Each structure stands twice: as structure tokens, then as C-alpha cells.
């Protein structure tokens, strides 16, 4: 409850300030800052309740996760531009097919990079995927 109130207050205050100068972009920025404030608040509370869930344990993999995310984003951005150039001003079906292809490609690239970069607990993620598809082992 406290986290929700904090997020609401930050969002409202920043929306009022940023909306006048930046319009809808200011509203979007206010919402994003409110989400970050809420996440930080919740992380502090979570760490106080359970020390092993502290952010410092994730910090060493954060650079790897950022790199994998950036590579995924670049692939999806470039892939969409290439798709749009090939498909032209296509139909909604062509756009939907391109979107599905970019989502699949993004997931595949991100997953492969997380595995190759040896991000901690990647085996747990692989296990969840395998259980979802009825496999017991990788």
C-alpha cells in the first residue's frame, strides 16, 4: 500500500510539473520515474526482509543483462526496419507477421546471449522453459 501511494504521489507531482513544459512526453517521463521510485522502495523493503535478495547480488550480472538487452533491441529495431523496407506499406497481416517474427527473434537472441554470457541462474530459467514444454532435462 505504501509503495502504491509513493508511486501515485511521485507520478502526480512530476506529471503536474513536466506536463506543462513537455506535454505527453512529460507525462510518460513522470510515469517512468514513479515506477523507478516504487521499484527502489520495494527493493529496499525486500532487502530488509530477506538479505539474500539484495540488489548487490544481481549487480555483477547487470552489465551482462544490459548488453543482452541492447543487442536484442538493436536486432529488433534493425529487423523491423528491414521488414518494413521489404514489406513496404503492407497490410495489417504483414505488420502482424513482422511483429511476430521480431518478437521471436528478440526472445531467441536475448536467451542465447544470457546463456552465452553465463548470467547467474540461467539454468533455472531453462528448467522453467523445459517444464513448460514437458521436458525434464536440457
N, C-alpha and C positions, 0 to 999 in steps of 0.2 A: 504494500500500500504506500509506504513512504517513497519507494522508487518511482511509482506511478505519479505521485504528487510532485516529486522533484522534476521528473521529465516534463510534466504539464507546465509547471511554473517556468522552467527554463525555456520551453518552447513558446509559451505565451509572451514572455518578456522579450526574447530575441525576435519573435515574429513582429511585435509592435515596433521594435527599433529598426530591424532590417527591411521590413516591408516598404517603408516609406522611401528608402533610398534605392533598393534593388528589386522591388516588386516581387513577382513569384519566385525568382531565384533566391531572394532573401528569405521567403517562407520555407523554401526547400532547405536552405542552409540552417535555418533555425531548427527545423525538424531533425536534421542530421546531428547538430550539436547536442540537442536534447537526448537523442539516442546514445550518443557517446557519454554524456553525463550520467545517464541511467546505467549504462554498462559499467562504467567506472565505479559507481556507487555499489552496484550489485557485486562486483568483483571484490571490493574491499570487505563487504559483509560476508561473502562466501569464504574468503581467506581467513577471516576472523573465526568462522565456524569450523573450517577444515583446512588446516595449514597445507596439506599436500595438494590442494587445488589452487595454490598461489600462482600468480602470473609468472613469477620468476622461473618456474619450471617449464614454461612454454617459450620463454624468451629466446632460448638458443635455437629453436626451430622457426622462430618468427621470420627471420630473413629468408629461409627456405620456402616458407609458405608464401611470402610476398613475391619471391621470384617465380614460383609456380603460378601464382595468380596473375602476375604481369604477363608471363608467357601465354597463359590461357586467354587473357584479354586481347593480347596482340594477335593471336591466332584467330579468334572470333571476329575481331574488328577487320583484319585483313581478309578473312574468309568471306565475311558478309559483303565487303566492297567488291571482291572478285565475283561473288554470286550475283550481286546486283548488276555488275557490268555484263555478265553473261546472260542473265535472265532479262535484263532491261526493265522497262516499266511493265512488269509482269502482272499476272493476276494474283488474287489473294492466295490461290493454291500454290503458286510458285514461291510467294513470300513465306507461306507456311512450311513448305518443303525446305527452303533455305534456312528458316529458323530452326527446324528440327535437326537439320544437318549440323548447324553451328553449335547447338546445344550438345549434341552427341560428341562432336569433335572437341569441344571445350572440356567436357567431362573426361573424355579419354586422355587428353593431353595433361590436364591437371592431375588425374590419378596416376598417370605414368611418371610425371615429374615428382610427385610426392613419394612414390616408391623409389625412384632412382636417387633422389636426394636424401633418402633414408630418414624421413620425418618420423619422429617417435610415434609409436602406437599405430603405424600403418598396417601392421598385421591384424590389429583389432578391426580396423575398417574393412580390410579384405575378408576377414571372417564374417562380418555382418553381411557383406555382399554375397558371400558364398552360402550363408544360411538362407538368405532371401531367395536364392535360386536353387535351393535344395542340395547343395554340395556340402560335404563335411570337411574337406581338406582342400588346400590350394594346390 
